[in-house]
Amino acid sequence: MTRDDKQTDHYKDAAGTADITMPKALKGVGQRDVTASRAMVARALQVGAVTVVYQPVIDARCLPQIAFYEALIRLRSPSGGLLAPGQFLPAIQGTPLASAIDRVALAKTLAQLRAMPDTRISVNICPMTLDDPAWLSTLSMAANETPDLPYRLIVEMTEDEGFLAHPRCASFLASLRSLGVSVALDDFGAGATGFSHFREHRFDIVKIDGSYGDQLATNPDAQALVRAMLGLARHFEMLSVIEYIDNPEDAACAVRLGVDCMQGYLFGRPSEDMDGRSGTDGTAIG
């Protein structure tokens, strides 16, 4: 995820929020503001103003090739601009609106995959989607219509007990894998994932939290931790991605450490347009 998405991401603690009226991320925010934000999201869903932008994830072993894109949710304002996640995501934690947003993101991602048959895209889900049969039904119907499509889809879930301890997590992942969908563990290193989850769930991809990628080249502690996480990724045969790679020095350091893929502003900011993107800004990495 990008910095804007991560700083306001409702997926990290939506399922674990006991107070649905006032989610943890909104403590201290007025109920009137929460209500207004939820109404804004409901209206956007109604009029089709929910959209996605795409950020490239670069293959560090074959620069500047794009390994896949990550789909990130946005709302389109009446003036045509795109609203940042912090303006609406925290307010819908633990509500049906979160699952509705996920269904729209999936539908748009599937449409993009149909339009670009050589492309892979990842889509994020919130914990509530594990209990949403409509989400899986949409994916199953798409798989029946376009059999190769699920093999190009990646589903990202965060390193969060709302996902990993969810009673339906294992069966949900089994359903995805039966269709050929890959599963990524996002934000690894930011939470408290027990290593037993690697054995239990067998993720295909692990995305190392951006707090390690940010200024990686000048942070020996982050380098040591990333090296350890990459060792785990290799042992469990997971593709590794590191986030927040925003400058050539951090990118070169990530390559030396052995990261498989990189994501960050150095390679492209989130955009609605995926056509004709080279994946880098032309800056040499070495």
N, C-alpha and C positions, 0 to 999 in steps of 0.2 A: 504494500500500500504506500501511497505518498504520505508526506508529512501531514498535509491537511486532513487526509482520510484517517490517519492513525491517531492524531491528536483528539479527534472527536468520534472515534469509531464506537458505535453502539453494539457491535458484535462481541466486544470483549467481555461484557458483564451483563448482557440483557437477561439471560436465563437465570442468573443468580441474584437478580434484584428482587428483593422481597416486597418493596413498596412500589407497586405498579403505578400508582398515582404520581409519585415523584421519584424517578429513577436516581440511582447513585450519582450519575454524571451531572444531574441537574439540582443537587442539593443547594439551596440558597437562591435558586431561580424561582421567580414568582409563578404561581399556578396559572395566572392569566397568560404568561408567555408560553408555558408548556401547552396550554389549550390552543392558543393561536397557532403554534408551530404544528400541532397535530392536525388542526383544521387545514392548514396550508398543504400538508402532505396529502391529506384525504382529497382535497380539491385537485392537486396535481395528478393523483392517480385517476381521478374521475375524467379529467380533460386530456390525459395523455401527455402530461408535462414532465414525467419521469423519464430520464434518459441515462445513457452511460457514456463514459469517456474511456479511452484505452491508453495504457502506458506499456511500452515495450519492455520485455525482459530479454537481456542480451546473453548470447552464448559466449561465455568467457573463453572457451576453448577454440572458438572460431569467430573472432571479432571481424566485422561488426554484425554478424548474423543474428537475427531475432529468433529466439527460441519459442517464445509465445508472448501474448499480450495479457495484461490484467484488466478486466472490466471493472470500472469504478462508478458508483452511482452518483447522479447529480439531479437537481431539480431545475427546470427551465422557468425563469421568471416571466411575468407578462411582457416585459420589455425585450425578452429574447436572451438575456444573459443567463449564465449557469450559476446556481447557488452552491456555495461550498458546503461540505457535509456538516460543518459545525452549526449551520443555520437550521438544520432540521433533524439530523440523525439522533442526537441525544434524546430528543423529546419523544421518540417513538419506541424507546427501549421497552421490551416486555409487552408490547401491544400488538394486536393483529396487523397493524400497519407495517410492522417490520417484516412479517411474512409476505405481505402484499408487495412490498418493495422488492423482496427477493424474487418473487414470481415474475415481476416485470424485468428485472435484471437478467434472469434466466432466458426469458422469451427473446429479449433483444440480443443476447449473446448467441443464442441458437440461430437467430436470423442472420447474424453476422457470419457465423460459421458456414451457413449454407451459401452465403454470397461469396465467401473466400475459402474455397475448398482446400487450400494448401496452408491454412492458418490454424494455430492452436490458441485458445483463449481460456483464461481462468476467470471464475466468477466466485464472489464471496457469498456466504450464507450466514444467517444468524441462528442461534440455537433453537429458536421457535420453529424454524423450517424443518427440523428433524421430526416434528409432529404434524407437518403439513402434507397430506396425501396429494394435494393438487400440484405441488412442486414436482414430486416424483412422477406424477401422471403426465405432466407436460413433457418431461424429459423422456419418458417411455414412448410417448406418441411420436416424438421427434426421432427417436431411435428406429422406430418401425418404418417411418417414412424415408429416413436417410441413414442407413445402417452404419456408415463410417463416422457419422457425426459425433457420437459419444466418445470415440477414441481421440478426438481432438479437443474435448472439453476437460478442463481441470476444475475441481471444486476445492475452494480454500476454506478452511476452518481455523480459527485462532487457537493458540495455546491457552485454553481456558477450560476450567472444570465444568462450565455450563455446557460445553460440548462433550468433553472426554468422559465425564461421569454421567452423562445423560443416559437413561435406560434404553433409549432407542439408537444410541450412537452406533453400536456394532451392527445392528440390522440395517441401518441406513447406509453405512459404508458398504455392507455386503450387497445391497441393492445397486449402489453405484458401480461397484466392480463387476457385477453380473452384466451390466450394460457396456462395460469397457471404459468407464470414466476413471481418470486418475484423481487422486486425492492429495492435497497439499496441506501440511501443517504450517500455518502462518505465525509470524511473530515469535519464532522459537527463541528462547533465552530471555523473554520479557516476563514470563510468568513462572509457574511452579509445576510444570509438567513432570510427572514421574517417568523415569526411563522405562518403566514397565509398559507405558502406553506404546512405545515403539514396537515392542514384541506383540502386544495385543492387537494393535490396529494396522501395523505395517503400511505406513504412509509411503506414497510414491515420490513425494517431493517435500523437502523441508526448507522453509524460508526463514533465514536468520534475521532476527529483529534489527531494524534500522539503527537502533542505538549503538550497535557494534560497527555497522558500516560507516556511520558518520564520523569523519576524522580518523578512519582506521589507520591510515599511514603513519600518524603521529601518536598513536595510543598503543604502547606495547601490551598493556593488560587486555585490551580488546583483541589484539592479534592472537594472544595466547588462548583466549576463550574461543575465538573463531576457529582456531586450529583444532581445539578439542571437539567442537561441534561438528566440524568437517570429518573428523575421525568417526564419530557416531554415524554420520550420514553415509559414509562409505561402508561401514560395517553392516548397516541395515539396508544397503543398496538403494538409498534415496538420492535423487538429484538435489543438489544444494543450490540455493539462491540467497544472495545477500542484498539487502535493501539499503536505501539512502546513499548510494554511490553517486556523488555529485561533482567529483573532480577527478582529473586523470591520476593524481597521486594515490587516492584511495582505490581507484580501479586497478592500478598496477600492483598495489599491495594485495588486493583480493586475488588477483591472478597468481601471484607468487605463492599465496597460501593454498591454492588449489581449489578455489570456488568454481563450481560448474557454470553458474549464471549470475548476472548482476542486474540490478534494477535501480534507477535513480535519474535525477534530472540531467546528468551528464549525457544520457542516452536518449532522452526524450521526456517531455512533460505530457501529462494526460491530455488526450485530444479526441475529438469526435471522429476525426479523419484518420483512417489507418492506411490509406492508399499513398504509395510513393514515399514511404518513410524509410530512410536508410538505417535507422537505429542509433546513429551517433551524430554528433555535431561536427565531426571531422577532426577532432582533437586526437593527437597521437597518444597511445597508451603503451607504456613500456618501462 
